[in-house]
Amino acid sequence: MADMRFDDFLLDELSDFEAPVISTPMQRAAGQLERVLPPGWRVEVVEATYPTVRKGQPALRLLMPAD
């Protein structure tokens, strides 16, 4: 059996890559909504915190521009 050492691998070269972005259906819906909103408006995917049946479920938050 071959004796492998992890030091032999050049893991530093791999650290330059960005982690892949994982897209969920809710994130895709937020992106679609954001594309049709006026400039400055944003959409975030957040966890629902209000006391309803959906507590803990993902929800969309619409953020108006500060001006």
Predicted model as a PDB file, atoms N, CA, C, CB and O in Angstrom, pLDDT in the B-factor column:
MODEL        1                                                                  
ATOM      1  N   MET A   1       0.840  -1.173   0.000  1.00 54.00           N  
ATOM      2  CA  MET A   1       0.000   0.000   0.000  1.00 54.00           C  
ATOM      3  C   MET A   1       0.889   1.242   0.000  1.00 54.00           C  
ATOM      4  CB  MET A   1      -0.958  -0.005   1.216  1.00 54.00           C  
ATOM      5  O   MET A   1       1.924   1.271   0.666  1.00 54.00           O  
ATOM      6  N   ALA A   2       0.491   2.245  -0.733  1.00 59.00           N  
ATOM      7  CA  ALA A   2       1.292   3.463  -0.851  1.00 59.00           C  
ATOM      8  C   ALA A   2       1.185   4.292   0.420  1.00 59.00           C  
ATOM      9  CB  ALA A   2       0.847   4.292  -2.067  1.00 59.00           C  
ATOM     10  O   ALA A   2       0.119   4.405   1.023  1.00 59.00           O  
ATOM     11  N   ASP A   3       2.297   4.859   0.803  1.00 61.00           N  
ATOM     12  CA  ASP A   3       2.333   5.741   1.966  1.00 61.00           C  
ATOM     13  C   ASP A   3       2.061   7.164   1.480  1.00 61.00           C  
ATOM     14  CB  ASP A   3       3.714   5.647   2.720  1.00 61.00           C  
ATOM     15  O   ASP A   3       2.900   7.766   0.811  1.00 61.00           O  
ATOM     16  N   MET A   4       0.890   7.696   1.818  1.00 57.00           N  
ATOM     17  CA  MET A   4       0.523   9.050   1.357  1.00 57.00           C  
ATOM     18  C   MET A   4       0.630  10.027   2.513  1.00 57.00           C  
ATOM     19  CB  MET A   4      -0.917   9.072   0.764  1.00 57.00           C  
ATOM     20  O   MET A   4       0.241   9.732   3.643  1.00 57.00           O  
ATOM     21  N   ARG A   5       1.158  11.179   2.206  1.00 59.00           N  
ATOM     22  CA  ARG A   5       1.241  12.255   3.197  1.00 59.00           C  
ATOM     23  C   ARG A   5       0.448  13.430   2.662  1.00 59.00           C  
ATOM     24  CB  ARG A   5       2.730  12.663   3.496  1.00 59.00           C  
ATOM     25  O   ARG A   5       0.571  13.784   1.490  1.00 59.00           O  
ATOM     26  N   PHE A   6      -0.356  14.028   3.504  1.00 53.00           N  
ATOM     27  CA  PHE A   6      -1.159  15.175   3.082  1.00 53.00           C  
ATOM     28  C   PHE A   6      -0.291  16.389   2.777  1.00 53.00           C  
ATOM     29  CB  PHE A   6      -2.178  15.526   4.154  1.00 53.00           C  
ATOM     30  O   PHE A   6      -0.708  17.281   2.037  1.00 53.00           O  
ATOM     31  N   ASP A   7       0.897  16.429   3.333  1.00 54.00           N  
ATOM     32  CA  ASP A   7       1.805  17.551   3.064  1.00 54.00           C  
ATOM     33  C   ASP A   7       2.232  17.583   1.596  1.00 54.00           C  
ATOM     34  CB  ASP A   7       3.043  17.460   3.967  1.00 54.00           C  
ATOM     35  O   ASP A   7       2.645  18.625   1.086  1.00 54.00           O  
ATOM     36  N   ASP A   8       2.130  16.435   0.923  1.00 53.00           N  
ATOM     37  CA  ASP A   8       2.541  16.375  -0.470  1.00 53.00           C  
ATOM     38  C   ASP A   8       1.551  17.090  -1.397  1.00 53.00           C  
ATOM     39  CB  ASP A   8       2.698  14.928  -0.898  1.00 53.00           C  
ATOM     40  O   ASP A   8       1.907  17.489  -2.505  1.00 53.00           O  
ATOM     41  N   PHE A   9       0.330  17.244  -0.943  1.00 53.00           N  
ATOM     42  CA  PHE A   9      -0.679  17.908  -1.776  1.00 53.00           C  
ATOM     43  C   PHE A   9      -0.596  19.418  -1.590  1.00 53.00           C  
ATOM     44  CB  PHE A   9      -2.103  17.399  -1.428  1.00 53.00           C  
ATOM     45  O   PHE A   9      -0.325  19.900  -0.490  1.00 53.00           O  
ATOM     46  N   LEU A  10      -0.822  20.142  -2.638  1.00 52.00           N  
ATOM     47  CA  LEU A  10      -0.728  21.603  -2.589  1.00 52.00           C  
ATOM     48  C   LEU A  10      -2.112  22.193  -2.323  1.00 52.00           C  
ATOM     49  CB  LEU A  10      -0.137  22.169  -3.915  1.00 52.00           C  
ATOM     50  O   LEU A  10      -2.760  22.712  -3.232  1.00 52.00           O  
ATOM     51  N   LEU A  11      -2.550  22.110  -1.088  1.00 53.00           N  
ATOM     52  CA  LEU A  11      -3.882  22.593  -0.741  1.00 53.00           C  
ATOM     53  C   LEU A  11      -3.965  24.120  -0.752  1.00 53.00           C  
ATOM     54  CB  LEU A  11      -4.281  22.068   0.623  1.00 53.00           C  
ATOM     55  O   LEU A  11      -5.055  24.673  -0.902  1.00 53.00           O  
ATOM     56  N   ASP A  12      -2.848  24.798  -0.598  1.00 54.00           N  
ATOM     57  CA  ASP A  12      -2.868  26.262  -0.634  1.00 54.00           C  
ATOM     58  C   ASP A  12      -3.325  26.771  -1.995  1.00 54.00           C  
ATOM     59  CB  ASP A  12      -1.480  26.825  -0.302  1.00 54.00           C  
ATOM     60  O   ASP A  12      -3.973  27.814  -2.082  1.00 54.00           O  
ATOM     61  N   GLU A  13      -2.999  26.057  -3.038  1.00 55.00           N  
ATOM     62  CA  GLU A  13      -3.419  26.472  -4.377  1.00 55.00           C  
ATOM     63  C   GLU A  13      -4.933  26.383  -4.536  1.00 55.00           C  
ATOM     64  CB  GLU A  13      -2.733  25.613  -5.440  1.00 55.00           C  
ATOM     65  O   GLU A  13      -5.516  27.145  -5.307  1.00 55.00           O  
ATOM     66  N   LEU A  14      -5.567  25.479  -3.827  1.00 55.00           N  
ATOM     67  CA  LEU A  14      -7.010  25.312  -3.929  1.00 55.00           C  
ATOM     68  C   LEU A  14      -7.783  26.349  -3.131  1.00 55.00           C  
ATOM     69  CB  LEU A  14      -7.396  23.941  -3.472  1.00 55.00           C  
ATOM     70  O   LEU A  14      -8.978  26.530  -3.363  1.00 55.00           O  
ATOM     71  N   SER A  15      -7.137  27.030  -2.204  1.00 58.00           N  
ATOM     72  CA  SER A  15      -7.842  27.994  -1.361  1.00 58.00           C  
ATOM     73  C   SER A  15      -8.193  29.277  -2.105  1.00 58.00           C  
ATOM     74  CB  SER A  15      -7.003  28.325  -0.149  1.00 58.00           C  
ATOM     75  O   SER A  15      -8.921  30.111  -1.567  1.00 58.00           O  
ATOM     76  N   ASP A  16      -7.696  29.459  -3.328  1.00 60.00           N  
ATOM     77  CA  ASP A  16      -8.012  30.653  -4.100  1.00 60.00           C  
ATOM     78  C   ASP A  16      -9.411  30.605  -4.709  1.00 60.00           C  
ATOM     79  CB  ASP A  16      -6.989  30.840  -5.193  1.00 60.00           C  
ATOM     80  O   ASP A  16      -9.926  31.629  -5.157  1.00 60.00           O  
ATOM     81  N   PHE A  17     -10.028  29.429  -4.728  1.00 60.00           N  
ATOM     82  CA  PHE A  17     -11.350  29.279  -5.311  1.00 60.00           C  
ATOM     83  C   PHE A  17     -12.418  29.750  -4.329  1.00 60.00           C  
ATOM     84  CB  PHE A  17     -11.599  27.820  -5.717  1.00 60.00           C  
ATOM     85  O   PHE A  17     -12.309  29.532  -3.123  1.00 60.00           O  
ATOM     86  N   GLU A  18     -13.450  30.398  -4.865  1.00 66.00           N  
ATOM     87  CA  GLU A  18     -14.567  30.795  -4.025  1.00 66.00           C  
ATOM     88  C   GLU A  18     -15.497  29.601  -3.845  1.00 66.00           C  
ATOM     89  CB  GLU A  18     -15.324  32.005  -4.639  1.00 66.00           C  
ATOM     90  O   GLU A  18     -15.626  28.759  -4.734  1.00 66.00           O  
ATOM     91  N   ALA A  19     -16.136  29.542  -2.694  1.00 63.00           N  
ATOM     92  CA  ALA A  19     -17.091  28.469  -2.445  1.00 63.00           C  
ATOM     93  C   ALA A  19     -18.296  28.649  -3.365  1.00 63.00           C  
ATOM     94  CB  ALA A  19     -17.531  28.450  -0.951  1.00 63.00           C  
ATOM     95  O   ALA A  19     -18.724  29.778  -3.606  1.00 63.00           O  
ATOM     96  N   PRO A  20     -18.842  27.562  -3.875  1.00 65.00           N  
ATOM     97  CA  PRO A  20     -20.008  27.698  -4.757  1.00 65.00           C  
ATOM     98  C   PRO A  20     -21.211  28.242  -3.990  1.00 65.00           C  
ATOM     99  CB  PRO A  20     -20.359  26.341  -5.399  1.00 65.00           C  
ATOM    100  O   PRO A  20     -21.405  27.930  -2.815  1.00 65.00           O  
ATOM    101  N   VAL A  21     -21.998  29.043  -4.657  1.00 66.00           N  
ATOM    102  CA  VAL A  21     -23.192  29.606  -4.044  1.00 66.00           C  
ATOM    103  C   VAL A  21     -24.318  28.592  -4.202  1.00 66.00           C  
ATOM    104  CB  VAL A  21     -23.570  30.985  -4.685  1.00 66.00           C  
ATOM    105  O   VAL A  21     -24.613  28.132  -5.305  1.00 66.00           O  
ATOM    106  N   ILE A  22     -24.930  28.259  -3.093  1.00 72.00           N  
ATOM    107  CA  ILE A  22     -26.036  27.318  -3.126  1.00 72.00           C  
ATOM    108  C   ILE A  22     -27.317  28.115  -3.267  1.00 72.00           C  
ATOM    109  CB  ILE A  22     -26.065  26.418  -1.853  1.00 72.00           C  
ATOM    110  O   ILE A  22     -27.597  29.001  -2.461  1.00 72.00           O  
ATOM    111  N   SER A  23     -28.086  27.803  -4.282  1.00 81.00           N  
ATOM    112  CA  SER A  23     -29.308  28.532  -4.572  1.00 81.00           C  
ATOM    113  C   SER A  23     -30.515  27.683  -4.202  1.00 81.00           C  
ATOM    114  CB  SER A  23     -29.364  28.938  -6.055  1.00 81.00           C  
ATOM    115  O   SER A  23     -30.635  26.534  -4.629  1.00 81.00           O  
ATOM    116  N   THR A  24     -31.399  28.255  -3.412  1.00 87.00           N  
ATOM    117  CA  THR A  24     -32.638  27.576  -3.060  1.00 87.00           C  
ATOM    118  C   THR A  24     -33.770  28.186  -3.883  1.00 87.00           C  
ATOM    119  CB  THR A  24     -32.931  27.686  -1.527  1.00 87.00           C  
ATOM    120  O   THR A  24     -33.602  29.273  -4.436  1.00 87.00           O  
ATOM    121  N   PRO A  25     -34.910  27.518  -3.977  1.00 91.00           N  
ATOM    122  CA  PRO A  25     -36.036  28.107  -4.702  1.00 91.00           C  
ATOM    123  C   PRO A  25     -36.435  29.479  -4.156  1.00 91.00           C  
ATOM    124  CB  PRO A  25     -37.225  27.173  -4.645  1.00 91.00           C  
ATOM    125  O   PRO A  25     -36.815  30.365  -4.921  1.00 91.00           O  
ATOM    126  N   MET A  26     -36.351  29.652  -2.843  1.00 91.00           N  
ATOM    127  CA  MET A  26     -36.716  30.944  -2.250  1.00 91.00           C  
ATOM    128  C   MET A  26     -35.716  32.022  -2.663  1.00 91.00           C  
ATOM    129  CB  MET A  26     -36.781  30.836  -0.706  1.00 91.00           C  
ATOM    130  O   MET A  26     -36.113  33.158  -2.923  1.00 91.00           O  
ATOM    131  N   GLN A  27     -34.426  31.689  -2.729  1.00 92.00           N  
ATOM    132  CA  GLN A  27     -33.415  32.657  -3.161  1.00 92.00           C  
ATOM    133  C   GLN A  27     -33.592  33.017  -4.627  1.00 92.00           C  
ATOM    134  CB  GLN A  27     -32.008  32.104  -2.925  1.00 92.00           C  
ATOM    135  O   GLN A  27     -33.391  34.167  -5.016  1.00 92.00           O  
ATOM    136  N   ARG A  28     -33.964  32.044  -5.438  1.00 92.00           N  
ATOM    137  CA  ARG A  28     -34.211  32.335  -6.850  1.00 92.00           C  
ATOM    138  C   ARG A  28     -35.438  33.232  -7.010  1.00 92.00           C  
ATOM    139  CB  ARG A  28     -34.399  31.028  -7.644  1.00 92.00           C  
ATOM    140  O   ARG A  28     -35.438  34.138  -7.843  1.00 92.00           O  
ATOM    141  N   ALA A  29     -36.479  32.986  -6.221  1.00 93.00           N  
ATOM    142  CA  ALA A  29     -37.671  33.838  -6.264  1.00 93.00           C  
ATOM    143  C   ALA A  29     -37.330  35.256  -5.807  1.00 93.00           C  
ATOM    144  CB  ALA A  29     -38.795  33.246  -5.380  1.00 93.00           C  
ATOM    145  O   ALA A  29     -37.835  36.225  -6.374  1.00 93.00           O  
ATOM    146  N   ALA A  30     -36.490  35.388  -4.801  1.00 94.00           N  
ATOM    147  CA  ALA A  30     -36.069  36.711  -4.333  1.00 94.00           C  
ATOM    148  C   ALA A  30     -35.302  37.436  -5.430  1.00 94.00           C  
ATOM    149  CB  ALA A  30     -35.200  36.592  -3.061  1.00 94.00           C  
ATOM    150  O   ALA A  30     -35.488  38.637  -5.623  1.00 94.00           O  
ATOM    151  N   GLY A  31     -34.452  36.730  -6.141  1.00 93.00           N  
ATOM    152  CA  GLY A  31     -33.695  37.346  -7.233  1.00 93.00           C  
ATOM    153  C   GLY A  31     -34.596  37.793  -8.368  1.00 93.00           C  
ATOM    154  O   GLY A  31     -34.388  38.861  -8.943  1.00 93.00           O  
ATOM    155  N   GLN A  32     -35.601  36.983  -8.697  1.00 94.00           N  
ATOM    156  CA  GLN A  32     -36.537  37.364  -9.750  1.00 94.00           C  
ATOM    157  C   GLN A  32     -37.336  38.599  -9.349  1.00 94.00           C  
ATOM    158  CB  GLN A  32     -37.485  36.204 -10.068  1.00 94.00           C  
ATOM    159  O   GLN A  32     -37.538  39.506 -10.157  1.00 94.00           O  
ATOM    160  N   LEU A  33     -37.784  38.628  -8.105  1.00 95.00           N  
ATOM    161  CA  LEU A  33     -38.536  39.786  -7.619  1.00 95.00           C  
ATOM    162  C   LEU A  33     -37.670  41.033  -7.605  1.00 95.00           C  
ATOM    163  CB  LEU A  33     -39.088  39.519  -6.221  1.00 95.00           C  
ATOM    164  O   LEU A  33     -38.127  42.109  -7.991  1.00 95.00           O  
ATOM    165  N   GLU A  34     -36.425  40.903  -7.166  1.00 94.00           N  
ATOM    166  CA  GLU A  34     -35.513  42.049  -7.093  1.00 94.00           C  
ATOM    167  C   GLU A  34     -35.234  42.642  -8.471  1.00 94.00           C  
ATOM    168  CB  GLU A  34     -34.201  41.634  -6.435  1.00 94.00           C  
ATOM    169  O   GLU A  34     -35.049  43.852  -8.595  1.00 94.00           O  
ATOM    170  N   ARG A  35     -35.200  41.809  -9.502  1.00 95.00           N  
ATOM    171  CA  ARG A  35     -34.935  42.298 -10.857  1.00 95.00           C  
ATOM    172  C   ARG A  35     -36.044  43.201 -11.394  1.00 95.00           C  
ATOM    173  CB  ARG A  35     -34.745  41.130 -11.791  1.00 95.00           C  
ATOM    174  O   ARG A  35     -35.779  44.050 -12.245  1.00 95.00           O  
ATOM    175  N   VAL A  36     -37.278  43.039 -10.918  1.00 96.00           N  
ATOM    176  CA  VAL A  36     -38.389  43.843 -11.431  1.00 96.00           C  
ATOM    177  C   VAL A  36     -38.748  45.010 -10.518  1.00 96.00           C  
ATOM    178  CB  VAL A  36     -39.604  42.970 -11.629  1.00 96.00           C  
ATOM    179  O   VAL A  36     -39.620  45.811 -10.852  1.00 96.00           O  
ATOM    180  N   LEU A  37     -38.083  45.113  -9.368  1.00 95.00           N  
ATOM    181  CA  LEU A  37     -38.344  46.228  -8.454  1.00 95.00           C  
ATOM    182  C   LEU A  37     -37.616  47.486  -8.918  1.00 95.00           C  
ATOM    183  CB  LEU A  37     -37.915  45.863  -7.019  1.00 95.00           C  
ATOM    184  O   LEU A  37     -36.639  47.398  -9.662  1.00 95.00           O  
ATOM    185  N   PRO A  38     -38.085  48.660  -8.482  1.00 94.00           N  
ATOM    186  CA  PRO A  38     -37.366  49.898  -8.807  1.00 94.00           C  
ATOM    187  C   PRO A  38     -35.953  49.875  -8.223  1.00 94.00           C  
ATOM    188  CB  PRO A  38     -38.140  51.125  -8.279  1.00 94.00           C  
ATOM    189  O   PRO A  38     -35.690  49.140  -7.271  1.00 94.00           O  
ATOM    190  N   PRO A  39     -35.039  50.679  -8.788  1.00 93.00           N  
ATOM    191  CA  PRO A  39     -33.661  50.734  -8.280  1.00 93.00           C  
ATOM    192  C   PRO A  39     -33.626  51.090  -6.787  1.00 93.00           C  
ATOM    193  CB  PRO A  39     -32.839  51.762  -9.085  1.00 93.00           C  
ATOM    194  O   PRO A  39     -34.375  51.945  -6.316  1.00 93.00           O  
ATOM    195  N   GLY A  40     -32.750  50.421  -6.074  1.00 93.00           N  
ATOM    196  CA  GLY A  40     -32.580  50.688  -4.645  1.00 93.00           C  
ATOM    197  C   GLY A  40     -33.358  49.734  -3.749  1.00 93.00           C  
ATOM    198  O   GLY A  40     -33.007  49.565  -2.581  1.00 93.00           O  
ATOM    199  N   TRP A  41     -34.392  49.118  -4.266  1.00 95.00           N  
ATOM    200  CA  TRP A  41     -35.174  48.168  -3.479  1.00 95.00           C  
ATOM    201  C   TRP A  41     -34.424  46.843  -3.423  1.00 95.00           C  
ATOM    202  CB  TRP A  41     -36.600  47.976  -4.080  1.00 95.00           C  
ATOM    203  O   TRP A  41     -33.771  46.453  -4.391  1.00 95.00           O  
ATOM    204  N   ARG A  42     -34.519  46.145  -2.280  1.00 95.00           N  
ATOM    205  CA  ARG A  42     -33.834  44.866  -2.110  1.00 95.00           C  
ATOM    206  C   ARG A  42     -34.796  43.828  -1.554  1.00 95.00           C  
ATOM    207  CB  ARG A  42     -32.613  45.017  -1.183  1.00 95.00           C  
ATOM    208  O   ARG A  42     -35.801  44.161  -0.926  1.00 95.00           O  
ATOM    209  N   VAL A  43     -34.472  42.574  -1.795  1.00 95.00           N  
ATOM    210  CA  VAL A  43     -35.248  41.453  -1.269  1.00 95.00           C  
ATOM    211  C   VAL A  43     -34.280  40.530  -0.539  1.00 95.00           C  
ATOM    212  CB  VAL A  43     -36.019  40.689  -2.414  1.00 95.00           C  
ATOM    213  O   VAL A  43     -33.234  40.165  -1.076  1.00 95.00           O  
ATOM    214  N   GLU A  44     -34.633  40.156   0.681  1.00 93.00           N  
ATOM    215  CA  GLU A  44     -33.816  39.236   1.465  1.00 93.00           C  
ATOM    216  C   GLU A  44     -34.624  37.996   1.809  1.00 93.00           C  
ATOM    217  CB  GLU A  44     -33.298  39.917   2.748  1.00 93.00           C  
ATOM    218  O   GLU A  44     -35.840  38.064   1.987  1.00 93.00           O  
ATOM    219  N   VAL A  45     -33.939  36.864   1.900  1.00 92.00           N  
ATOM    220  CA  VAL A  45     -34.561  35.637   2.403  1.00 92.00           C  
ATOM    221  C   VAL A  45     -34.197  35.552   3.876  1.00 92.00           C  
ATOM    222  CB  VAL A  45     -34.082  34.347   1.600  1.00 92.00           C  
ATOM    223  O   VAL A  45     -33.020  35.503   4.234  1.00 92.00           O  
ATOM    224  N   VAL A  46     -35.222  35.533   4.732  1.00 90.00           N  
ATOM    225  CA  VAL A  46     -35.009  35.507   6.184  1.00 90.00           C  
ATOM    226  C   VAL A  46     -35.834  34.374   6.784  1.00 90.00           C  
ATOM    227  CB  VAL A  46     -35.391  36.877   6.837  1.00 90.00           C  
ATOM    228  O   VAL A  46     -36.675  33.774   6.115  1.00 90.00           O  
ATOM    229  N   GLU A  47     -35.579  34.100   8.040  1.00 87.00           N  
ATOM    230  CA  GLU A  47     -36.363  33.107   8.761  1.00 87.00           C  
ATOM    231  C   GLU A  47     -37.545  33.810   9.410  1.00 87.00           C  
ATOM    232  CB  GLU A  47     -35.499  32.363   9.824  1.00 87.00           C  
ATOM    233  O   GLU A  47     -37.372  34.801  10.119  1.00 87.00           O  
ATOM    234  N   ALA A  48     -38.737  33.300   9.168  1.00 82.00           N  
ATOM    235  CA  ALA A  48     -39.936  33.903   9.758  1.00 82.00           C  
ATOM    236  C   ALA A  48     -39.869  33.792  11.278  1.00 82.00           C  
ATOM    237  CB  ALA A  48     -41.227  33.219   9.217  1.00 82.00           C  
ATOM    238  O   ALA A  48     -39.597  32.720  11.820  1.00 82.00           O  
ATOM    239  N   THR A  49     -40.117  34.905  11.957  1.00 78.00           N  
ATOM    240  CA  THR A  49     -40.036  34.903  13.419  1.00 78.00           C  
ATOM    241  C   THR A  49     -41.346  35.278  14.085  1.00 78.00           C  
ATOM    242  CB  THR A  49     -38.961  35.847  13.873  1.00 78.00           C  
ATOM    243  O   THR A  49     -41.481  35.147  15.301  1.00 78.00           O  
ATOM    244  N   TYR A  50     -42.301  35.737  13.316  1.00 71.00           N  
ATOM    245  CA  TYR A  50     -43.567  36.128  13.931  1.00 71.00           C  
ATOM    246  C   TYR A  50     -44.311  34.869  14.384  1.00 71.00           C  
ATOM    247  CB  TYR A  50     -44.438  36.963  12.937  1.00 71.00           C  
ATOM    248  O   TYR A  50     -44.123  33.795  13.810  1.00 71.00           O  
ATOM    249  N   PRO A  51     -45.149  34.999  15.404  1.00 71.00           N  
ATOM    250  CA  PRO A  51     -45.787  33.808  15.992  1.00 71.00           C  
ATOM    251  C   PRO A  51     -46.945  33.277  15.144  1.00 71.00           C  
ATOM    252  CB  PRO A  51     -46.294  34.131  17.390  1.00 71.00           C  
ATOM    253  O   PRO A  51     -48.107  33.555  15.437  1.00 71.00           O  
ATOM    254  N   THR A  52     -46.636  32.531  14.118  1.00 67.00           N  
ATOM    255  CA  THR A  52     -47.652  31.887  13.289  1.00 67.00           C  
ATOM    256  C   THR A  52     -47.235  30.456  13.033  1.00 67.00           C  
ATOM    257  CB  THR A  52     -47.860  32.649  11.953  1.00 67.00           C  
ATOM    258  O   THR A  52     -46.244  29.980  13.586  1.00 67.00           O  
ATOM    259  N   VAL A  53     -47.969  29.794  12.220  1.00 69.00           N  
ATOM    260  CA  VAL A  53     -47.656  28.413  11.858  1.00 69.00           C  
ATOM    261  C   VAL A  53     -46.333  28.347  11.102  1.00 69.00           C  
ATOM    262  CB  VAL A  53     -48.789  27.806  11.009  1.00 69.00           C  
ATOM    263  O   VAL A  53     -45.660  27.317  11.129  1.00 69.00           O  
ATOM    264  N   ARG A  54     -45.955  29.418  10.434  1.00 71.00           N  
ATOM    265  CA  ARG A  54     -44.746  29.424   9.601  1.00 71.00           C  
ATOM    266  C   ARG A  54     -43.481  29.813  10.362  1.00 71.00           C  
ATOM    267  CB  ARG A  54     -44.935  30.368   8.448  1.00 71.00           C  
ATOM    268  O   ARG A  54     -42.447  30.032   9.730  1.00 71.00           O  
ATOM    269  N   LYS A  55     -43.517  29.905  11.663  1.00 72.00           N  
ATOM    270  CA  LYS A  55     -42.337  30.296  12.431  1.00 72.00           C  
ATOM    271  C   LYS A  55     -41.164  29.377  12.101  1.00 72.00           C  
ATOM    272  CB  LYS A  55     -42.636  30.265  13.945  1.00 72.00           C  
ATOM    273  O   LYS A  55     -41.291  28.154  12.154  1.00 72.00           O  
ATOM    274  N   GLY A  56     -40.037  29.968  11.766  1.00 77.00           N  
ATOM    275  CA  GLY A  56     -38.841  29.210  11.423  1.00 77.00           C  
ATOM    276  C   GLY A  56     -38.722  28.884   9.949  1.00 77.00           C  
ATOM    277  O   GLY A  56     -37.678  28.402   9.511  1.00 77.00           O  
ATOM    278  N   GLN A  57     -39.760  29.134   9.175  1.00 84.00           N  
ATOM    279  CA  GLN A  57     -39.732  28.877   7.734  1.00 84.00           C  
ATOM    280  C   GLN A  57     -39.126  30.073   7.007  1.00 84.00           C  
ATOM    281  CB  GLN A  57     -41.156  28.582   7.197  1.00 84.00           C  
ATOM    282  O   GLN A  57     -39.170  31.189   7.524  1.00 84.00           O  
ATOM    283  N   PRO A  58     -38.562  29.862   5.818  1.00 86.00           N  
ATOM    284  CA  PRO A  58     -38.017  31.000   5.069  1.00 86.00           C  
ATOM    285  C   PRO A  58     -39.139  31.925   4.609  1.00 86.00           C  
ATOM    286  CB  PRO A  58     -37.200  30.511   3.855  1.00 86.00           C  
ATOM    287  O   PRO A  58     -40.238  31.483   4.273  1.00 86.00           O  
ATOM    288  N   ALA A  59     -38.834  33.213   4.604  1.00 87.00           N  
ATOM    289  CA  ALA A  59     -39.779  34.233   4.158  1.00 87.00           C  
ATOM    290  C   ALA A  59     -39.001  35.297   3.396  1.00 87.00           C  
ATOM    291  CB  ALA A  59     -40.559  34.858   5.365  1.00 87.00           C  
ATOM    292  O   ALA A  59     -37.793  35.440   3.585  1.00 87.00           O  
ATOM    293  N   LEU A  60     -39.684  36.040   2.542  1.00 90.00           N  
ATOM    294  CA  LEU A  60     -39.053  37.137   1.807  1.00 90.00           C  
ATOM    295  C   LEU A  60     -39.292  38.440   2.544  1.00 90.00           C  
ATOM    296  CB  LEU A  60     -39.595  37.225   0.358  1.00 90.00           C  
ATOM    297  O   LEU A  60     -40.403  38.711   3.000  1.00 90.00           O  
ATOM    298  N   ARG A  61     -38.250  39.243   2.660  1.00 91.00           N  
ATOM    299  CA  ARG A  61     -38.358  40.568   3.277  1.00 91.00           C  
ATOM    300  C   ARG A  61     -38.041  41.597   2.200  1.00 91.00           C  
ATOM    301  CB  ARG A  61     -37.388  40.718   4.520  1.00 91.00           C  
ATOM    302  O   ARG A  61     -36.977  41.548   1.582  1.00 91.00           O  
ATOM    303  N   LEU A  62     -38.949  42.512   1.979  1.00 93.00           N  
ATOM    304  CA  LEU A  62     -38.787  43.578   1.002  1.00 93.00           C  
ATOM    305  C   LEU A  62     -38.242  44.811   1.715  1.00 93.00           C  
ATOM    306  CB  LEU A  62     -40.136  43.895   0.285  1.00 93.00           C  
ATOM    307  O   LEU A  62     -38.839  45.287   2.681  1.00 93.00           O  
ATOM    308  N   LEU A  63     -37.111  45.327   1.244  1.00 94.00           N  
ATOM    309  CA  LEU A  63     -36.475  46.489   1.880  1.00 94.00           C  
ATOM    310  C   LEU A  63     -36.523  47.671   0.915  1.00 94.00           C  
ATOM    311  CB  LEU A  63     -34.998  46.169   2.292  1.00 94.00           C  
ATOM    312  O   LEU A  63     -36.012  47.608  -0.203  1.00 94.00           O  
ATOM    313  N   MET A  64     -37.147  48.741   1.376  1.00 93.00           N  
ATOM    314  CA  MET A  64     -37.235  49.956   0.565  1.00 93.00           C  
ATOM    315  C   MET A  64     -35.919  50.721   0.663  1.00 93.00           C  
ATOM    316  CB  MET A  64     -38.426  50.849   1.022  1.00 93.00           C  
ATOM    317  O   MET A  64     -35.162  50.536   1.615  1.00 93.00           O  
ATOM    318  N   PRO A  65     -35.645  51.580  -0.319  1.00 91.00           N  
ATOM    319  CA  PRO A  65     -34.427  52.400  -0.249  1.00 91.00           C  
ATOM    320  C   PRO A  65     -34.488  53.353   0.935  1.00 91.00           C  
ATOM    321  CB  PRO A  65     -34.229  53.194  -1.557  1.00 91.00           C  
ATOM    322  O   PRO A  65     -35.569  53.765   1.357  1.00 91.00           O  
ATOM    323  N   ALA A  66     -33.331  53.697   1.463  1.00 85.00           N  
ATOM    324  CA  ALA A  66     -33.250  54.575   2.648  1.00 85.00           C  
ATOM    325  C   ALA A  66     -33.662  56.017   2.331  1.00 85.00           C  
ATOM    326  CB  ALA A  66     -31.824  54.563   3.214  1.00 85.00           C  
ATOM    327  O   ALA A  66     -34.116  56.734   3.223  1.00 85.00           O  
ATOM    328  N   ASP A  67     -33.510  56.452   1.070  1.00 74.00           N  
ATOM    329  CA  ASP A  67     -33.836  57.857   0.771  1.00 74.00           C  
ATOM    330  C   ASP A  67     -35.309  58.065   0.667  1.00 74.00           C  
ATOM    331  CB  ASP A  67     -33.175  58.305  -0.508  1.00 74.00           C  
ATOM    332  O   ASP A  67     -35.758  59.185   0.421  1.00 74.00           O  
TER     333      ASP A  67                                                      
ENDMDL                                                                          
END                                                                             
